[in-house]
Amino acid sequence: MTPLPLAIFVDRFIPGGTQRQLIELLRRIDRHRFRVHPVCFHSDGPWTGRVAELGDAITSFPIHGFRRPETGRQLLRFAQWCRRNRIAVLHSWEIYSNVFALPGAALAGVPLRIGSRRGLGGPPAVRRLQNLACRTAHRMVANSRAAAEQLISQGIRAHRIDIVPNGIDLTLFPQRNLWRPARRITMVACLRAGKRIDVLIAAAPRILARHPDIEIQIVGDGPCREKLVALARSTGVSPHVQFMGHRDDVPAILTASDLFVLPSASEASPNVVLEAMAAGLPVVASRVGGIPEIVDDGVTGHLVPPSDPDALAAAILDVLDHPNRGAAFGQAGRRRIAREYSFDRMVAQFESLYLTGSTSPVAAARKSSGPNQCPA
């Protein structure tokens, strides 16, 4: 069997949930069936080396904005590259790569073009461009029902959408056999406004009033760091809040934690919630986007309204006040990850999509012709 030429386009190989999922796919995909071409805009990302270690040559098409004439030239160059390498499947993974790669692949006549919706945000102007670009895709992959519903609301027909949940490597998280009263609360996120770390800081005084020995770890970096540090100081909780910056040992940090919190205003399918559950942690998170698809309220953790410090504090205190409940949440969460969120399942779904144009075996069996036309 001749390997199928497959181009996978991501904006940049930088630390992030999407890139982690992509790198695991590249690591595990069947190389007897696929000849993989990793593609990006800029190849200077911190995780470029992780891709290079897999032995695949990275091709880049650098752009610096969609309004610049050079972007059009790079688009033509990309289309020529697709034809020259006889790319059979193009899969773009992020909002900017959707805007660029899907039309470029259509121009090249790539037989199967797949876009992705892995987040619910993005600048409005770019989202409008993405909506137009996605009309040149044969299939769209969403990593949650929430992301799929957003696609449908923007005019993508449901039969063109495949839901492929994220995967997790459970071996990175040792089985938690000893349970102790929760004392270390951890949040892992980019320090930006949408993650609503300010809500956690606002909830901290109420939590500390009942449990003064609590530690709050905030792992990650981003544009709001200085503002959040100042907020913790002005709220009087800075002795209990540690800003740990970007870390590459997140599994070890989660394993050493007792409770995970994510008060985001919007999420599609956050990898870090999967990681926290794999580590056996009870989860307290906002009831937004795809989070309720992962966290079973009252079974693996608590879900609270977004932007509500009092509700967040009450949910956290419930876990702190009832250690046995927190332990049960953590155990149930780890069982769910083992059952439903393996990387093997994720890779098998993507391989099916690339080979048949659908992750559904039933749809593949009924398929009578290849996806050579772009349906409305």
Beta strands, then each sheet from edge to edge (+ up, - down):
strand 1: 4-12
strand 2: 34-42
strand 3: 59-60
strand 4: 89-92
strand 5: 112-117
strand 6: 139-142
strand 7: 161-163
strand 8: 184-188
strand 9: 215-219
strand 10: 241-245
strand 11: 259-262
strand 12: 283-286
strand 13: 301-304
sheet 1: 3+ 2+ 1+ 4+ 5+ 6+ 7+
sheet 2: 10+ 9+ 8+ 11+ 12+ 13+
end
